Amino acid sequence: MFPYVVPMNYVWHNGSVYFHGMGSGKKEDLLSQNPPVCFTIYREQGTVTDPVPCHVDTSYMSVMIFGKAEKMSDKEEAAEVLQKLVDKYMPKYYSNPLTSTFIERYKSSLDGNAVSVYRITPQGMIAKEN
């Protein structure tokens, strides 16, 4: 088995990382079987130039968070987290806040599975910048 890396939207809230998925698929299967994860956040600032080609570098910041991905069962908390995601990526787009009823009704058009919201509470964290 190989590691599985998935770029995804996330939000940092109450000291944890949260993300969501459609409740089915490879990510869902792997997390249910093996919840220890490493979550990486990376931001590239740009290229640092130098007259010597081998001295060219990249300016960046990164954080690696180690913990267990826990599927949330509390629909109210899941709605709060999804609202935080909406606020982060689409601020002021929706006029009404998300509710637990929305969570129960938000289902995949492919297989009818409900949305999954996961929490990673850091058990270890490292950061690097250049």
ZIUR-V867254 format. One line per field, one symbol per residue. ss: DSSP state (a for helix, b for strand, c for the rest). Layout:
BEGIN
ss=???
END
This chain:
BEGIN
ss=ccccccccccbbbccbbbbbbccccaaaaaaaaccbbbbbbbbbbbbbccccaaacbbbbbbbbbbbbbbbcccaaaaaaaaaaaaaaaccccccccccaaaaaacbccccccbcbbbbbbbbbbbbbbc
END
